[in-house]
Amino acid sequence: MELLHFDGPVWRPPFEATSQLLQVTAGCTHHRCKFCSLYGEQPFRMSPLEEIEEDLKVIQQYQPRAHRVFLTGANPMALSYGRLVDIALLVRKYLRAGHPTIGCFARVTDISHKSVEELRDLRHLGFDYISIGTESGDDDTLRRMNKGYVSADIIAQCDKLDEAGIRYNLTYLAGLAGHCNGERNALRTAEVYSRVHPASINVVSLTFFPDTELYAEMQRGEYVVATEHERLDELMTLVTHLRCLTQLIGNTVSNPVIFTGFLPDDRDLLLQKLLAAKGQSEEDLKSYRESIKSL
């Protein structure tokens, strides 16, 4: 069997489990978020179109009716409009039978380089339901973590996606604001997310690994970790104050308690589940987090 081209770590959201993976980039263009360990020292790389086409020929042979293609790399949306058009046309050429949609990770800043008209063209070519690692909507937290944008940028770029008809998932990272800052982070994020229209919000919980700047700050006493019970309170605040029609997804390994539901209909059920989780001891929840070896 022919092997596809994949360089270094490959990540995808849980809801892309049935999607066909296709590498178009490797690594991250930003690579400065203090908490991130996903791509290590891997430099950003664009896959040559010839390489992408070779992989699509293999995929055509084994998955000709693939219904969805997920472009791998930390943020393929950083590619130029023209490059993304070329990739979409190749996907259409080789996987015509499946009429696949195209998803990928994106940074907020990636969208800022594209006009609404260009985004609308990409939507017509299949791009839809992209995953944006916002992590927070709190400016203090965003700046502290070197995200490279603020909450106003999140709103502005999501408004462009809404206008273009591209659905999107936003990622929220519970615990990121640190000890005693979770309520502020949740309230400000709920305000930002409620001003846009995420199809879903993927909730993950901060898990430390030694090869991150934030871990080093924690070791030096410059950053104090939020407790597990603080994180549950933070999530309850977020769920309580979100005012958007969306699906809340908390089913990654980083979540000691799995929860999913739709807002606003399932708000009470979600709050009940998070409150019940507080019945577990801090020690047991912390022990679970310390057992996580990889995200």
C-alpha positions as CSV (number, residue, x, y, z in Angstrom):
1,M,0.0,0.0,0.0
2,E,1.3,3.5,-0.9
3,L,2.0,5.7,2.1
4,L,0.7,9.3,2.4
5,H,3.0,12.2,3.1
6,F,2.9,13.1,6.8
7,D,5.6,15.0,8.6
8,G,5.7,15.1,12.4
9,P,2.7,15.1,14.7
10,V,-0.8,14.9,13.1
11,W,-3.8,16.3,15.1
12,R,-7.5,16.5,14.3
13,P,-10.6,17.4,16.4
14,P,-12.5,14.5,17.8
15,F,-15.5,15.3,15.5
16,E,-13.2,14.8,12.4
17,A,-12.7,11.1,13.3
18,T,-14.3,9.8,10.1
19,S,-12.7,12.4,7.8
20,Q,-9.9,11.6,5.4
21,L,-6.7,13.3,6.5
22,L,-4.6,15.1,3.9
23,Q,-1.4,17.0,4.7
24,V,-1.1,20.4,3.1
25,T,1.0,22.0,5.8
26,A,3.1,20.8,8.8
27,G,3.8,22.7,12.0
28,C,2.4,26.1,13.0
29,T,3.0,29.6,11.5
30,H,2.7,31.2,15.0
31,H,4.3,28.6,17.3
32,R,4.5,31.1,20.2
33,C,1.5,30.1,22.4
34,K,2.9,29.5,25.9
35,F,0.8,26.5,26.7
36,C,1.2,24.5,23.4
37,S,3.3,21.4,23.0
38,L,1.5,19.9,20.0
39,Y,4.1,20.5,17.3
40,G,7.3,20.6,19.3
41,E,10.3,22.0,17.3
42,Q,8.7,21.2,13.9
43,P,9.2,24.2,11.6
44,F,6.2,25.3,9.5
45,R,6.2,23.7,6.0
46,M,3.9,23.9,3.0
47,S,3.4,20.7,1.1
48,P,4.2,21.1,-2.6
49,L,1.1,20.7,-4.8
50,E,2.8,17.8,-6.5
51,E,3.0,16.0,-3.2
52,I,-0.7,16.8,-2.3
53,E,-1.8,15.5,-5.7
54,E,0.2,12.3,-5.2
55,D,-1.6,11.7,-1.9
56,L,-5.0,12.4,-3.5
57,K,-4.3,9.8,-6.1
58,V,-3.7,7.3,-3.3
59,I,-6.9,8.4,-1.5
60,Q,-8.9,8.1,-4.7
61,Q,-7.8,4.5,-5.0
62,Y,-8.8,3.6,-1.4
63,Q,-11.4,6.1,-0.4
64,P,-13.0,7.5,-3.7
65,R,-16.2,8.4,-1.9
66,A,-14.6,10.2,1.0
67,H,-17.3,12.6,2.3
68,R,-15.0,14.9,4.1
69,V,-11.3,15.9,3.9
70,F,-9.5,17.4,6.9
71,L,-6.3,19.3,5.9
72,T,-3.6,18.7,8.5
73,G,-1.2,21.0,10.1
74,A,-1.7,23.6,12.9
75,N,-3.3,26.2,10.6
76,P,-3.6,25.5,6.9
77,M,-5.9,28.5,6.5
78,A,-2.6,30.5,6.7
79,L,-2.1,29.5,3.1
80,S,-3.0,32.1,0.5
81,Y,-6.4,32.2,-1.1
82,G,-4.9,31.1,-4.4
83,R,-3.2,28.1,-2.8
84,L,-6.3,27.0,-1.0
85,V,-8.3,27.3,-4.2
86,D,-5.7,25.0,-5.9
87,I,-6.0,22.5,-3.1
88,A,-9.8,22.5,-3.3
89,L,-9.8,22.0,-7.0
90,L,-7.4,19.0,-6.6
91,V,-9.8,17.5,-4.0
92,R,-12.7,18.0,-6.4
93,K,-10.7,16.4,-9.3
94,Y,-9.8,13.2,-7.4
95,L,-12.6,12.8,-5.0
96,R,-15.5,13.9,-7.2
97,A,-17.6,10.8,-6.3
98,G,-17.9,11.7,-2.6
99,H,-18.5,15.5,-3.1
100,P,-16.4,16.1,0.1
101,T,-16.4,19.2,2.2
102,I,-13.1,20.4,3.5
103,G,-12.1,21.3,7.0
104,C,-8.9,22.4,8.8
105,F,-7.5,24.1,11.8
106,A,-7.2,27.9,11.6
107,R,-5.9,30.8,13.6
108,V,-7.9,34.0,13.9
109,T,-5.1,35.8,12.1
110,D,-5.3,33.5,9.1
111,I,-8.8,34.6,8.4
112,S,-7.9,38.3,8.6
113,H,-5.8,38.0,5.4
114,K,-8.8,36.9,3.3
115,S,-11.7,39.0,2.1
116,V,-15.4,38.0,2.6
117,E,-15.5,37.4,-1.2
118,E,-12.5,35.1,-1.1
119,L,-14.0,33.2,1.9
120,R,-17.3,32.9,0.0
121,D,-15.4,31.4,-2.9
122,L,-13.7,28.9,-0.6
123,R,-17.1,28.0,0.8
124,H,-18.4,27.3,-2.7
125,L,-15.3,25.0,-3.3
126,G,-16.1,23.0,-0.2
127,F,-14.5,24.7,2.8
128,D,-16.8,24.5,5.8
129,Y,-16.8,23.8,9.5
130,I,-13.3,24.9,10.2
131,S,-11.9,24.7,13.7
132,I,-10.5,27.9,15.3
133,G,-8.3,27.6,18.4
134,T,-9.4,30.8,20.1
135,E,-8.8,29.2,23.6
136,S,-10.3,32.3,25.3
137,G,-12.2,35.5,24.7
138,D,-10.5,37.3,27.6
139,D,-8.0,39.9,26.4
140,D,-5.8,39.5,29.6
141,T,-5.5,35.8,29.0
142,L,-5.0,36.1,25.3
143,R,-2.1,38.5,25.8
144,R,-0.7,36.5,28.7
145,M,-0.5,33.4,26.5
146,N,1.0,35.1,23.4
147,K,-2.0,34.2,21.2
148,G,-1.3,37.1,18.8
149,Y,-4.8,38.6,18.7
150,V,-7.5,40.0,21.1
151,S,-11.2,39.4,21.5
152,A,-12.1,42.1,19.0
153,D,-10.2,40.2,16.3
154,I,-12.2,37.0,17.1
155,I,-15.5,38.9,16.6
156,A,-14.3,40.6,13.4
157,Q,-13.0,37.5,11.7
158,C,-16.0,35.3,12.8
159,D,-18.3,37.9,11.4
160,K,-16.5,37.5,8.1
161,L,-17.0,33.7,8.2
162,D,-20.7,34.2,9.0
163,E,-21.1,36.5,6.1
164,A,-19.3,34.0,3.8
165,G,-21.4,31.1,5.0
166,I,-18.5,29.1,6.5
167,R,-19.5,27.3,9.7
168,Y,-16.8,27.1,12.4
169,N,-16.0,25.5,15.7
170,L,-14.3,27.5,18.5
171,T,-12.0,25.9,21.1
172,Y,-12.2,26.9,24.7
173,L,-9.3,26.0,27.0
174,A,-10.5,25.7,30.6
175,G,-8.0,26.7,33.3
176,L,-5.9,28.7,31.0
177,A,-6.3,32.0,32.9
178,G,-4.8,30.4,36.0
179,H,-5.7,30.3,39.7
180,C,-8.6,32.6,40.7
181,N,-9.1,33.9,37.1
182,G,-11.5,31.3,35.8
183,E,-14.7,33.3,36.4
184,R,-13.3,36.4,34.7
185,N,-12.1,34.3,31.8
186,A,-15.5,32.5,31.4
187,L,-17.6,35.6,31.6
188,R,-15.6,37.6,29.1
189,T,-15.4,34.6,26.7
190,A,-19.1,34.0,27.0
191,E,-19.7,37.6,26.0
192,V,-17.4,37.2,22.9
193,Y,-18.7,33.8,21.8
194,S,-22.3,35.1,22.2
195,R,-21.7,37.9,19.7
196,V,-20.7,35.4,17.0
197,H,-22.3,32.2,15.7
198,P,-20.2,29.1,16.4
199,A,-21.6,25.9,15.1
200,S,-19.9,24.2,18.1
201,I,-17.6,25.0,21.0
202,N,-15.0,22.4,21.7
203,V,-14.1,22.5,25.4
204,V,-10.7,21.2,26.5
205,S,-8.9,21.6,29.8
206,L,-5.3,22.8,30.3
207,T,-2.9,19.9,30.7
208,F,0.8,20.7,31.3
209,F,3.7,19.1,29.5
210,P,7.4,19.9,30.2
211,D,8.3,21.3,26.8
212,T,6.2,24.4,27.1
213,E,6.9,28.0,28.2
214,L,4.0,27.9,30.5
215,Y,5.3,24.9,32.3
216,A,8.6,26.7,32.9
217,E,6.7,29.7,34.3
218,M,4.8,27.4,36.6
219,Q,8.1,25.8,37.8
220,R,9.4,29.3,38.6
221,G,6.3,30.2,40.4
222,E,5.2,32.8,37.8
223,Y,2.0,31.0,37.0
224,V,-0.3,29.3,39.4
225,V,-2.4,26.4,38.1
226,A,-6.2,26.5,38.5
227,T,-7.5,23.6,40.5
228,E,-9.8,21.0,39.0
229,H,-12.8,22.3,41.0
230,E,-12.0,25.8,39.8
231,R,-12.2,24.6,36.3
232,L,-15.6,23.0,36.8
233,D,-16.8,26.3,38.3
234,E,-15.4,28.1,35.3
235,L,-17.2,25.8,32.9
236,M,-20.5,26.3,34.8
237,T,-20.0,30.0,34.5
238,L,-19.4,29.7,30.8
239,V,-22.4,27.4,30.2
240,T,-24.6,29.7,32.3
241,H,-23.7,32.9,30.3
242,L,-23.4,31.7,26.7
243,R,-26.2,33.2,24.6
244,C,-25.7,31.5,21.3
245,L,-27.3,28.5,19.5
246,T,-24.4,26.0,19.5
247,Q,-23.3,22.6,20.4
248,L,-21.0,22.2,23.4
249,I,-18.5,19.4,23.1
250,G,-16.3,18.3,26.0
251,N,-15.2,14.8,25.1
252,T,-11.4,14.9,24.8
253,V,-9.0,13.1,27.0
254,S,-8.2,16.4,28.8
255,N,-11.8,16.4,30.2
256,P,-12.1,14.3,33.4
257,V,-15.8,14.5,33.0
258,I,-17.3,14.0,29.5
259,F,-20.2,16.3,28.6
260,T,-21.9,17.2,25.4
261,G,-25.1,19.1,24.6
262,F,-26.9,21.8,22.7
263,L,-27.4,25.4,24.0
264,P,-29.8,26.7,25.1
265,D,-31.9,23.5,25.3
266,D,-29.5,21.4,27.3
267,R,-28.2,24.1,29.6
268,D,-29.7,22.7,32.8
269,L,-28.5,19.2,32.0
270,L,-25.0,20.4,31.3
271,L,-24.9,22.4,34.5
272,Q,-26.2,19.4,36.5
273,K,-23.4,17.2,35.1
274,L,-20.7,19.7,35.9
275,L,-22.1,20.2,39.4
276,A,-22.2,16.5,40.0
277,A,-18.6,16.2,38.9
278,K,-17.6,18.4,41.8
279,G,-18.6,15.5,44.0
280,Q,-15.3,13.9,43.0
281,S,-12.4,14.9,45.2
282,E,-9.8,17.4,44.0
283,E,-7.2,14.7,44.6
284,D,-9.0,12.2,42.3
285,L,-9.5,14.8,39.5
286,K,-5.9,15.9,39.8
287,S,-4.6,12.3,39.7
288,Y,-6.5,11.8,36.5
289,R,-4.9,14.8,34.9
290,E,-1.4,13.8,36.0
291,S,-2.0,10.4,34.3
292,I,-2.5,12.0,30.9
293,K,0.6,11.2,28.8
294,S,-0.5,12.7,25.5
295,L,-3.4,14.8,24.1
